[in-house]
Amino acid sequence: MTGARMAKSHGSKGQRVRCAETGEYGSSLVFFKAPDGHYYKDEGTYKSHTKRVETRKELMDVIAHHLGYTPGMVFPTIVTKYLKDLSFYGDDVILETFKRYCGDVDLAMRTKKFDSDQQRSAYMMGIIRGHINDVYKDIERMKGAQERRPTQEVVSPSDIVSIGTSPHKHKDISSFLDDE
């Protein structure tokens, strides 16, 4: 097959592409092409990926801030180890724990004496580890409450006017009566 002919055969099926998030293969005609040029199996997967990446970046920025790091400084490997240990919870729960207990973390970072960044990092992550179960349970409880919340049915004014005025269907009992 010549190069021109091969291009035509791909044109009708699209190119075989791989989802940047899930690793699944599919057609470029079906998959969602993100503005960055990567393909995702659908737009929802792309949005989920983008949100996850943004949450991770925000989490790393918060940790770097608490440790007094500036861009370009080498990040302590112990932090990534702790984040891996806490991966069950997800970055969103870890970030929420930092937000809720940032006062505790800030106070410890300002007032405690640490001999190294490793100790500082371990102490900070110990604070997060000590509170993460409570934050996780709280988030799960809020999710459950939202799921159980009944959806309210919208009633139009014309429906309100007709309440109680609908004709009642009476049963016809004439067939049971004698025709005498």
CYANA upper distance limits for C-alpha pairs under 8 A (distance plus 0.5 A):
  1 MET  CA      5 ARG  CA      6.74
  1 MET  CA      6 MET  CA      6.76
  2 THR  CA      6 MET  CA      6.60
  3 GLY  CA      7 ALA  CA      6.75
  4 ALA  CA      8 LYS  CA      6.98
  5 ARG  CA      9 SER  CA      6.95
  6 MET  CA     10 HIS  CA      6.93
  7 ALA  CA     11 GLY  CA      6.69
  8 LYS  CA     12 SER  CA      7.43
  9 SER  CA     13 LYS  CA      7.61
 10 HIS  CA     14 GLY  CA      5.84
 10 HIS  CA     15 GLN  CA      6.49
 11 GLY  CA     15 GLN  CA      7.85
 13 LYS  CA     27 SER  CA      7.44
 13 LYS  CA     29 LEU  CA      7.77
 14 GLY  CA     27 SER  CA      5.96
 14 GLY  CA     28 SER  CA      5.68
 14 GLY  CA     29 LEU  CA      5.81
 15 GLN  CA     27 SER  CA      6.04
 15 GLN  CA     28 SER  CA      5.66
 15 GLN  CA     29 LEU  CA      8.02
 16 ARG  CA     25 TYR  CA      7.16
 16 ARG  CA     26 GLY  CA      6.08
 16 ARG  CA     27 SER  CA      5.37
 16 ARG  CA     28 SER  CA      6.69
 17 VAL  CA     25 TYR  CA      6.08
 17 VAL  CA     26 GLY  CA      6.00
 17 VAL  CA     27 SER  CA      6.38
 17 VAL  CA     28 SER  CA      6.35
 17 VAL  CA     31 PHE  CA      8.39
 17 VAL  CA     39 TYR  CA      7.33
 18 ARG  CA     23 GLY  CA      6.18
 18 ARG  CA     24 GLU  CA      6.02
 18 ARG  CA     25 TYR  CA      4.89
 18 ARG  CA     26 GLY  CA      6.85
 18 ARG  CA     39 TYR  CA      6.95
 18 ARG  CA     40 TYR  CA      7.82
 19 CYS  CA     23 GLY  CA      5.38
 19 CYS  CA     24 GLU  CA      5.75
 19 CYS  CA     25 TYR  CA      6.77
 19 CYS  CA     26 GLY  CA      8.24
 19 CYS  CA     31 PHE  CA      8.22
 19 CYS  CA     38 HIS  CA      8.10
 19 CYS  CA     39 TYR  CA      5.70
 19 CYS  CA     40 TYR  CA      4.76
 19 CYS  CA     41 LYS  CA      6.03
 20 ALA  CA     38 HIS  CA      6.85
 20 ALA  CA     39 TYR  CA      6.51
 20 ALA  CA     40 TYR  CA      6.27
 21 GLU  CA     40 TYR  CA      7.11
 21 GLU  CA     45 THR  CA      7.76
 21 GLU  CA     46 TYR  CA      8.08
 21 GLU  CA     49 HIS  CA      7.06
 22 THR  CA     40 TYR  CA      8.42
 22 THR  CA     41 LYS  CA      8.48
 24 GLU  CA     41 LYS  CA      7.94
 26 GLY  CA     30 VAL  CA      7.61
 26 GLY  CA     31 PHE  CA      7.12
 26 GLY  CA     41 LYS  CA      7.94
 27 SER  CA     31 PHE  CA      6.61
 28 SER  CA     32 PHE  CA      8.00
 28 SER  CA     33 LYS  CA      8.19
 28 SER  CA     39 TYR  CA      8.09
 30 VAL  CA     41 LYS  CA      8.03
 31 PHE  CA     39 TYR  CA      6.68
 31 PHE  CA     40 TYR  CA      6.17
 31 PHE  CA     41 LYS  CA      5.13
 31 PHE  CA     42 ASP  CA      6.18
 32 PHE  CA     39 TYR  CA      6.03
 32 PHE  CA     40 TYR  CA      5.60
 32 PHE  CA     41 LYS  CA      6.42
 32 PHE  CA     42 ASP  CA      5.51
 32 PHE  CA     43 GLU  CA      6.24
 32 PHE  CA     46 TYR  CA      8.32
 33 LYS  CA     37 GLY  CA      6.59
 33 LYS  CA     38 HIS  CA      6.35
 33 LYS  CA     39 TYR  CA      4.99
 33 LYS  CA     40 TYR  CA      6.89
 34 ALA  CA     38 HIS  CA      5.98
 34 ALA  CA     39 TYR  CA      6.51
 34 ALA  CA     40 TYR  CA      7.74
 34 ALA  CA     46 TYR  CA      7.71
 40 TYR  CA     45 THR  CA      6.84
 40 TYR  CA     46 TYR  CA      6.27
 41 LYS  CA     45 THR  CA      7.06
 41 LYS  CA     46 TYR  CA      8.36
 42 ASP  CA     46 TYR  CA      7.07
 43 GLU  CA     47 LYS  CA      6.70
 44 GLY  CA     48 SER  CA      6.57
 45 THR  CA     49 HIS  CA      6.56
 46 TYR  CA     50 THR  CA      6.61
 47 LYS  CA     51 LYS  CA      6.60
 48 SER  CA     52 ARG  CA      6.66
 49 HIS  CA     53 VAL  CA      6.67
 50 THR  CA     54 GLU  CA      6.62
 51 LYS  CA     55 THR  CA      6.57
 52 ARG  CA     56 ARG  CA      6.68
 52 ARG  CA     91 ASP  CA      8.26
 53 VAL  CA     57 LYS  CA      6.70
 54 GLU  CA     58 GLU  CA      6.63
 55 THR  CA     59 LEU  CA      6.58
 55 THR  CA     91 ASP  CA      7.00
 55 THR  CA     92 ASP  CA      6.79
 55 THR  CA     95 LEU  CA      8.17
 56 ARG  CA     60 MET  CA      6.70
 56 ARG  CA     91 ASP  CA      6.51
 56 ARG  CA     92 ASP  CA      8.38
 57 LYS  CA     61 ASP  CA      6.62
 58 GLU  CA     62 VAL  CA      6.67
 58 GLU  CA     95 LEU  CA      8.29
 59 LEU  CA     63 ILE  CA      6.76
 59 LEU  CA     91 ASP  CA      7.53
 59 LEU  CA     94 ILE  CA      8.18
 59 LEU  CA     95 LEU  CA      5.91
 60 MET  CA     64 ALA  CA      6.55
 61 ASP  CA     65 HIS  CA      6.54
 62 VAL  CA     66 HIS  CA      6.76
 62 VAL  CA     98 PHE  CA      8.25
 63 ILE  CA     67 LEU  CA      6.75
 64 ALA  CA     68 GLY  CA      6.57
 64 ALA  CA     69 TYR  CA      5.45
 64 ALA  CA     70 THR  CA      7.61
 64 ALA  CA     75 PHE  CA      8.25
 65 HIS  CA     69 TYR  CA      6.41
 65 HIS  CA     70 THR  CA      8.09
 66 HIS  CA    105 VAL  CA      7.78
 66 HIS  CA    106 ASP  CA      7.06
 66 HIS  CA    109 MET  CA      7.67
 67 LEU  CA    109 MET  CA      7.87
 67 LEU  CA    117 ASP  CA      8.37
 67 LEU  CA    120 ARG  CA      7.84
 67 LEU  CA    121 SER  CA      7.62
 69 TYR  CA     73 MET  CA      6.81
 75 PHE  CA     79 VAL  CA      8.25
 76 PRO  CA     80 THR  CA      7.92
 76 PRO  CA    117 ASP  CA      7.65
 76 PRO  CA    118 GLN  CA      7.16
 76 PRO  CA    121 SER  CA      7.91
 77 THR  CA     81 LYS  CA      6.89
 78 ILE  CA     82 TYR  CA      6.71
 78 ILE  CA    118 GLN  CA      7.13
 78 ILE  CA    121 SER  CA      7.50
 78 ILE  CA    122 ALA  CA      7.55
 79 VAL  CA     83 LEU  CA      6.63
 79 VAL  CA    121 SER  CA      6.78
 79 VAL  CA    122 ALA  CA      7.82
 79 VAL  CA    125 MET  CA      7.79
 80 THR  CA     84 LYS  CA      6.58
 81 LYS  CA     85 ASP  CA      6.76
 82 TYR  CA     86 LEU  CA      6.72
 82 TYR  CA    125 MET  CA      7.36
 83 LEU  CA     87 SER  CA      6.50
 86 LEU  CA     90 GLY  CA      7.79
 86 LEU  CA     94 ILE  CA      8.23
 86 LEU  CA    129 ARG  CA      8.33
 87 SER  CA     91 ASP  CA      7.67
 89 TYR  CA     93 VAL  CA      6.28
 89 TYR  CA     94 ILE  CA      7.29
 89 TYR  CA    136 TYR  CA      7.58
 90 GLY  CA     94 ILE  CA      6.97
 91 ASP  CA     95 LEU  CA      6.40
 92 ASP  CA     96 GLU  CA      6.61
 93 VAL  CA     97 THR  CA      6.63
 93 VAL  CA    132 ILE  CA      7.93
 93 VAL  CA    135 VAL  CA      7.55
 93 VAL  CA    136 TYR  CA      6.76
 93 VAL  CA    139 ILE  CA      8.45
 94 ILE  CA     98 PHE  CA      6.87
 94 ILE  CA    128 ILE  CA      7.98
 94 ILE  CA    132 ILE  CA      7.36
 95 LEU  CA     99 LYS  CA      6.75
 96 GLU  CA    100 ARG  CA      6.63
 96 GLU  CA    135 VAL  CA      7.92
 97 THR  CA    101 TYR  CA      6.54
 97 THR  CA    128 ILE  CA      6.83
 97 THR  CA    131 HIS  CA      7.42
 97 THR  CA    132 ILE  CA      6.41
 97 THR  CA    135 VAL  CA      6.62
 98 PHE  CA    102 CYS  CA      5.80
 98 PHE  CA    105 VAL  CA      8.43
 98 PHE  CA    128 ILE  CA      7.11
101 TYR  CA    105 VAL  CA      6.93
101 TYR  CA    128 ILE  CA      8.12
102 CYS  CA    106 ASP  CA      6.38
103 GLY  CA    107 LEU  CA      6.50
104 ASP  CA    108 ALA  CA      6.71
104 ASP  CA    127 ILE  CA      8.24
105 VAL  CA    109 MET  CA      6.63
105 VAL  CA    124 MET  CA      6.56
105 VAL  CA    127 ILE  CA      7.45
106 ASP  CA    110 ARG  CA      6.66
107 LEU  CA    111 THR  CA      6.50
108 ALA  CA    112 LYS  CA      5.91
108 ALA  CA    124 MET  CA      8.23
109 MET  CA    120 ARG  CA      7.72
109 MET  CA    124 MET  CA      8.19
114 PHE  CA    119 GLN  CA      6.49
114 PHE  CA    120 ARG  CA      6.28
115 ASP  CA    119 GLN  CA      7.20
115 ASP  CA    120 ARG  CA      8.42
116 SER  CA    120 ARG  CA      6.90
117 ASP  CA    121 SER  CA      6.41
118 GLN  CA    122 ALA  CA      6.55
119 GLN  CA    123 TYR  CA      6.56
120 ARG  CA    124 MET  CA      6.71
121 SER  CA    125 MET  CA      6.61
122 ALA  CA    126 GLY  CA      6.47
123 TYR  CA    127 ILE  CA      6.98
124 MET  CA    128 ILE  CA      7.15
125 MET  CA    129 ARG  CA      6.47
126 GLY  CA    130 GLY  CA      6.53
127 ILE  CA    131 HIS  CA      7.12
128 ILE  CA    132 ILE  CA      6.34
129 ARG  CA    133 ASN  CA      8.27
131 HIS  CA    135 VAL  CA      7.05
132 ILE  CA    136 TYR  CA      6.48
133 ASN  CA    137 LYS  CA      6.59
134 ASP  CA    138 ASP  CA      6.59
135 VAL  CA    139 ILE  CA      6.64
136 TYR  CA    140 GLU  CA      6.66
137 LYS  CA    141 ARG  CA      6.50
138 ASP  CA    142 MET  CA      6.73
139 ILE  CA    143 LYS  CA      6.71
140 GLU  CA    144 GLY  CA      6.64
141 ARG  CA    145 ALA  CA      6.69
142 MET  CA    146 GLN  CA      6.77
143 LYS  CA    147 GLU  CA      6.80
144 GLY  CA    148 ARG  CA      6.69
145 ALA  CA    149 ARG  CA      6.64
155 VAL  CA    159 ASP  CA      6.79
155 VAL  CA    160 ILE  CA      7.61
156 SER  CA    160 ILE  CA      7.14
157 PRO  CA    161 VAL  CA      6.91
158 SER  CA    162 SER  CA      6.93
159 ASP  CA    163 ILE  CA      6.87
162 SER  CA    166 SER  CA      7.10
173 ILE  CA    177 LEU  CA      7.51
